[in-house]
Amino acid sequence: MRTSVSCIATSLLLCAPVRATDLPETAFADPHLNSLPRTADETARIATVTAPATDFSAPEPFETRQAGTATTRARHDRDAFSQPSANLTFEQELGFKLGNALFEKLWVFSPSSTLASDGLGPLYNARSCQSCHVKDGRGHVPQSADDNSISLFLRVSIPGPTPAEMAAVHDYIGTLPDPTYGGQLQDFAAPGLAPEYRLDTTYEDVNVTLNGGEIVTLRKPTYRAANLGYGPLHTDAMLSPRIAPSMIGLGLLEAIPAANILAHADPEDADRDGISGRANLVWSVEHDQIMLGRFGLKAGMPTVHEQSSGAFSGDIGISSPLFPAPWGECTEAQAACRTAPHGDDDIRETEINAPNMDLVSHYSRNLAVPARRDVDDPQVLRGKEVFYTAGCTSCHTPKFVTHRLEERPEHSFQLIWPYSDLLLHDMGDGLADHRPEHRATGHEWRTPPLWGIGLAQQVSPIASFLHDGRARTLLEAILWHGGEGETARDHVIALPPEDRADLIRFLESL
């Protein structure tokens, strides 16, 4: 842990490790939340309850309820990630169900007699949100050469200047969209238009020998943008594969005070533990200011609403009040796409209007985190101890307490267990995409939350792990850790086989 408990108990905004990062004041703000300040007593109690575990002989208090009172019971079917937060009111649950319908809606091309559903594309990666986030869980890589890459796509950018609005962030890395293909590549198109590309993925086997003699075969991917439909990419184009992540618990992650997240940052590794988590800082279109990035695989989006609106535009080609371009990602070089029929010329104004976009955001914020299983099982408890001893909690921070919120009681003042610091970490050459995003370098990724990860392949049997789905198992995901995660990885490799099995059993209980 890179910030002392006494520092947290005194004042999160005055901790030296945070101030040393020289972040703009707005990075500590939460303009998306109507929150109440914490009292000194609350701050002290929070520091106590979120302190790292030291006793592994029994579960910690409230450990089963990973999402506080929002936690839902764990199901044994594929709907484990599709339940509403357990503490929603009747009216909120009705809004959740309406948002679910929009999340599952299959959009159609314009013009269409079904005005509420037209506007797809003209270039797109999927026809619905659910198509990528399978059963609200993780996506998967193509299973064969004939399988499409619907939940895996390539982001693209070229080097560029730092935008004027981000000048206050001294280490911001400027980029621009590819002049022909925009910010991501779409592999589907409306009739009469060419798709932008086909994702071509090949794998090379890499064997890792573990203590005890077990050999694990990792698959090292190579990605190629094949069948480019609009000419070559820019000579400086940088490509990054991204797989759809799980949707659970997003509203609670959004409700963590930015100052609490920043208190874990140690960009200069002042404590010399080899871990130097950094905050990604982004320009919020929604709030017109620099904000802490929390969402996306490199923490490139600040809020659930902005992330959802951006996905409608980039993934489905659907305009919204935040991203009103009716052609989605089409660039000026794609004239036929920009002049193709769109669905924004009716009473909706944009292809998904503000009330419906709010319903989708409400749904996305309130997909429930399932309860932990078997928390008192001796093997799970031993695996938890191994998780701590290996140093995994240096990035996968177990606990936070959310803001006290006036307008979102379902997310208010909850003790949650996401097992993520939501910060950027250098994960080494093996996982590098060599494409920066805001402050994130080509070697850095946001620590993914681990809650629910043990149910990922129950929800979707072909779900896979890491940012591009290369890891077929949790053990494979661990063995890909490099950079700041290398010491923990090597610790796991050197474990006796029974301790390694206990570690995986603990992860499966999350």
N, C-alpha and C positions, 0 to 999 in steps of 0.2 A: 504494500500500500504506500503510495507516494505522498500522502498528506497526513500529518499526524491527527489523532483524535482530538488533541487539545486545540489544534488549529481549526478544525471543523467546529468544535464547541464554542470557540471564541467568536469567529465571524468568517463565514465562507468567502466573503468578498475581500478579506484582508490577508489571505494566506499568501505567503511569499512565493511558493511554487507557481501559483496562478498568475500573480502579478509579473513574475519573471518572463512570462510569455508575451507581455506587452500587447495584449489583445484590446481591440476597441471596446468601449464601455457597452455598446449594444450587444456584444457577445454574451454578456452576463444577464441580459434582459430576456423576458419571456412575453413578448407582446401578444402572442396567441392565447394567453391564459389570463383570466381574471382571478388572480391569486391573492391570498391574504399573507402578510408577513408572519414569519415564525417568531414565537416568543423565545426568550433565552432558555426557558425551561424545556420547550419543545426541541430546540436545537440540541441541547444536552442529551435529552432522551433519545433522539434520533442517532446521535453519535454512538450511544451505547448499543442500541438495537441493531445498528448496521456494522458494528465492529466484526472483524473476521472471527470465525469459529476457532476455538482452541480445544474443545472437547468433542471427540468423535465416537464416544461410547453410546450416544443416544441422539435422536434428532433434536434440532433447535426448535424453540417455540415458534409456532405458526409456519413451519417449513413446508408443510403439506400444501398450504394455500399460497401458491406461487404468485398469485395476482391479488392477494388480499381478499376482500369481500367480493371482488369481481370473478374470482376463481370458480370454474364450473367443475362438476364431477367428471372424472376421466371415463370416456366411453371406450368400447372395445371394437368399434367399427370405423368406417372411413369418414364418419362425420365428427370425429374427435376435435377438429379445428373449426367447425362450422357453427358452434353454439354461441348464443349471445351472452354477454357478461351477466353473471348471476345476480347482480344488484341493480339491474335496470328496472325502471317503473314500467307499468303496462303501456303507457304512451311511448316511452323510449323503445320498448321492444317492438311496438308497431312500426316505428320509424326504422328500426333495424331490419325488419322483414321487407319493408319497401326498398331499403337500400340493397338488400340481398337480391331482390328481383332485378335491380339495375346492374348489380355486379355480374349477374348471370346472363343478362340480356345479350342476345346475338344481334349485332348491328347489321344493317343492310345498306347497299349502295343507294345513292341518290340518282335520279328521282325515284320515289317510292310512294305508294298510297299509304304506307304505314309511317306517317310523318314523325311519330315519336321515336322511331328507331332508325331513321335514315341518316346518312352522313358518313358511313364507313369509308375510311381511306381518304383519298384514292390509293395511297400506299400504306401498308399496315403490316403488323406482325401477328395480330390476332383479332378475332371478331368479338371477343368478350374478355372481361377481366378474369373470369373463372377459367378460361382456356389456358392461361399461363400459370395462375396460382391454383393448381389442381386441388379441388376440394378445400380451398383456402390454405393449402400447404405449399410445399416446395415444388418447383418445376423439375424437369428431367432432361437429360441430353438425348439426342436422337438415338433410337435403339438399333437402327440399321441404316444402310445407305438410302433406303426408300422412305424412311421416316422423316417428317418435317422437324424443324427446330423451333416449334411454336413457343416453348418456354425458355429458349436460349437464343440470344441475339448478340450482335456486335455493336457496341458504341464506337463512334469515330470522331476524331478531332484532329486539328493541326495546331502547331504552335502559334501563339498570337500575343497581343499586348495585354497588359492588365487593364481591365475596365476602370474608368474613372471612379465609379462608385466603390471599388474595392481598393483604392489607393492606400487606405489606412492600414491594410494588411500587408506588412512589408515582405512576407514570403509567399504571397499569392502567385500562382503559376498561371499565366495567361494562356488561353487556348481559344480557338475559333472552330465552328463547324466546318466540315469538309465543304468546299464551295459547290460541289455537285451533289453530294449525298446527304448533307446535313449532319445531324448529331448522332443518328443511329441508322443502321441499315435495315430496311424492311424487305421481307421475302415474299410478300403477297401484294397483289395489285388489282384494281378494278378492271373490268373488261376493256380491252383496247389499250391498256398501259402495260409496260414491262415492269416486273418486279425489279427491285434494285440489285438483288444478288441471291445466291444460294450459299448457305453456310456449309463449308466442307471441313470436317473434323477428322483427323487421324490421330492414333494413339501409339506411343512407344512404351513397351514394358520396362519398368525399373524395379529391380528386386531389392528389398531391404531385409536383412537378417536380424532377428530379434534375439535377445538373451533367452536361452532355452532351445534355440535352433529353429524356431518357426521362421519361415520366409514369407513375407508379404509382397505381393506384386502390385506396385502402383502403376497407373496409366498416365503417362505424360502426354498432354494434348498439344497438337498443332492446329491452328485455325487458319483457314483461307477463305477470303471472300471470292467465291467462284461465280461465273456467269454474270458479271457486272452488266447491268442493263443500260447504263447511261455513260459509258466510257470509263476510263481509268480513274482510280482514286488519286487525290493529290499526292505528289511525291513524298510529302512529309506526313501523310496520314498515319495516325496511331489508332490501332484497333484494340478493343477490350471486350472479351466475352462476359456476359452477365446472364445468370440464371435467375428465374423468379424465386424470391424467398417466401417463407411462411408469413402469413398475415396476422397471427395472433398477438395480442397484447400491445398493439401499436399506440392506442390512446394512453396507456399507462406510461410507455416510454416517452411520449410527448409531454407528459405531466411531471416528469422529473425536473426539478429546478436546474437550469443551465449551470448555475454556480456550483451545484453538487457534482455535476459531470466534470466541470473544469477543475474542481479541487483534486481530481485524480490525475490531471495532466502533469507531465514532467518532461517537457520537450528536450531539455538539456541533460536528462538523466542525472539530476543533482544528487540522488541517493545512491548512484552507481550500482543499481541492481540489474542493469542491462535492459530495462523497460523504459521507453520514453514516449508514452502515449501523447498524441497531439490532437487538438480540436480542429475539425474542419470548419471553416467559416465561409458562408455563402450569402449571396444577395437574395433576399426574399422578395419576390414579385408581389406576394400577398401583403406584406407588411412594409415594403418600401424601405428596408434597412438591412444592415449586415446582421446575420443571426448565426447561432450555432447550428451546424448541420447534424442531423440525427438519423435520417432515413436514407436508404439506398446503400449499396455495398461499399461505397466510399464516403458515406455520410454526406451526400451531395444535396440533400433536400432538408429544409428546416421544419416542416409541419406535415401532418398527414394529409391535410387538404391540398397543399401545394404538390406533394408527391403524387396524390391521386389524380389531380388535374393534369400534371405533366405526363402521367402514364396514358391518360385518355388521348392526349395529343400525339405523343410519340409512338405508342404501341398500337392504337386503334384508329388514329387519324380523326378523332372527334374533338371539335372545338368546345371550349368552356369559357366562362367569364375571365379566368386568369390567363388562359392561352387561347385567344379568340380566332387565330388563323384557321379558316375552314378547311384548308388543305393539309393541316397537320404539319408534318416534317418536310414537305416538298420545298425545294429551294428554287431560287429564281432561274437556275439552269434547267429545271424540270417544268418547262412552260406548259406542256400538255396536262400535267398533274394539277397545276395551279388553275387552269381554265376548265377542268373537268367539273361535272355537276357536284354541288355540295348541298348540305342540308340545313344551312343557316338562314334561309330566306323566308322563314315563317314566324309564327308568334313566339317561338322559343328564343329567337335572337341568336343564340349559339346552339350547336347541335345537342349538347346537354346543357340545360339552363341552370341557373343558380340554385333553385330549390332542389332539383334532382342531384346536382353535384353535392349539395349539403347532405343529402340522404346517403350518398355513396361514402362520403367522409365519415358520417355517423356510424355506418356499418363497419367501415374499416377500423375505426377506433375501438369498436366494442366486440370484435371477435375474441371470444374468451380463451384464456389460458387454462388448460386442464390441470386438475390437482395432481400433485406428485403421487407416485405409487411406491409402495414398499420402503418408505423412508426409514423404518426401524429394522430393516433386514440387515443382518451383520455384514453381508457381502457389500451391500450398498454403503453402509457406514464406513467400512474399510476403504471402499473406492473413493468416497468423499475425502477421506484423510490423504489418500494418494494424490487426489486432485490438488489439494492444498500443498502438500509436500513437494510436488513437481513444479510448483510455481504458477499453475494455471490461473489462479485467482489474481495474478498481477495484471492481467488483461480482462479476464472473465470475472469482473467484480460481482459477487453474489447478490448484494442487497442494496436497495435504495428506498427512500420514502418520498412519495410524490408530494407536490404542492397541496396546500389546503385551498380548494377551489370552490368558489361560490356558485358557478354556473354548470359545473360538471361534477356533481356529488359522487357519481359512479367511479370517478378517477381520483377523488379527493383524499389525501392523507392516508394512502395505502402503503403498507410495507410490502414491497414486491421483490421477487427473486429472478431477475432476468439473466444473470450471469453474463453481463457485458458492461464495459465502461463507456460504450458508444464512442470511443476515441479511435484515432488512426494509429496503426502500428506497422512498422516495416516487417514484412513477412518473408523477406529474402528473395533471392533470384528465382527459386523454383515456382513461386506464386506470383511473381511480378508480371504486370501487364504492360509496363513501360509507357503508360498513358496517365498523365496527371489529371486531376479533377479538383479545381479550386486550390486548396492548400495541399491536398493529398498528392504525394509523389507517385511515380509509377511502380513503387515497391510497397506502398501503403494500402491497407484495407481497414475498414471499421471492424472492430470486434463484433462478431455476430452474436445476438442473444441465443442462449442455449435452452431456454425454457421450451418445453414441448418437443425437443429434438429426439427424445426416445420414442415418440409416436409418429415421426415423420414418414417412416416406411409402412406403418399401419394405414395412414391416410392415403398414401400413394406408394404402392409396392416398388415402383421404379424410381422413386425420388432419390436424388444423390446430393452430395455435400460439397462445400466450399463454393467460391464465387462463380465457378463455371461447371459445377457438377462432376468434376473429375473423380472425386472420392466416392466409391460405392459403399463404403462402410465408415463408421466413426473412427475406427483404428486407422484406416487409410487417411482420413482427414487430419488426424494428429500427426501422422508420419510426413505429411507435406509441410508442416510448420518449419519455417526457417527464420532467419533474421532474429527478431526479438523473441520468437517462439522456439529457437533452436535448442536452448538449454532444457526447456521443458520436454521437447521432443526426445532429446538424447536421454533424459531421465526415464522416459517411458520405454524407450528401446532397451535400456539396461535393467528394467524391473524384472523380478522373477515372474514367470508366466501367470501365477495365481494372482499377484498384485495387479498385473495388467488386465486380467479378466475382471477383477473387482472394479477397476477404474471404468471399464466399459459398462459394467453393470450399473454403476452410479449414473453415468451419462444417460443410460436407457431409462432411468427412473425419473429424469427431469421432464 
